Amino acid sequence: MEYENYYEAALDLIKESTEELEGRMSLNKEKLEILDDVCTAVENLLQILECKNLDMSVNETTGTFALEVVCDEIIVQTRTDREFFELISIADTFKFSKIDDDSIRISFNIDNMWE
C-alpha cells in the first residue's frame, strides 16, 4: 500500500483500532511513544530497498501493531545494515515470512500496543 506519511497512517490505524478494542484492551501510551521512531526507521529502510509495498496491521488478540515490508529480497550489507539494525533494535520483535516463490514479508512489531 502507498502511504505519504507512515507515522500519520499508523496513528490513524491505531486510533481506529483503539476504538474497536474499547472495553477489551486499552492503548499503551509508552508503546505509542516509540511509534514515530519505528515509522522513521521503516521509511529509511524502504528508501534503500526495492520493496513491493508496506502494510500495517493490528493483531487484536495479542495487541501487537505491525509494519510489514514486502520485497523480493533483502541483503544486509554495508549500505543497508545500519538502517536494518537500527530498525530491529527499536521494534520489539521482527519476523520474516515467505509470501510466494518471489517475495518475503518482514514484520516489524510493536508488541503490547494494547493491553
Number of C-alpha atoms within 10 A of each C-alpha: 8 9 12 7 11 21 17 13 14 21 14 12 16 20 13 11 21 19 13 12 17 11 8 11 19 16 19 14 10 10 15 16 10 14 20 15 15 24 21 15 19 22 17 17 22 20 11 12 17 13 18 15 14 20 16 18 16 18 14 17 11 13 21 18 26 22 22 21 22 23 19 16 13 15 10 12 9 8 12 17 13 13 19 20 13 16 23 17 11 16 21 16 15 17 11 13 11 12 12 9 7 9 15 20 23 18 22 24 23 23 19 19 25 26 15
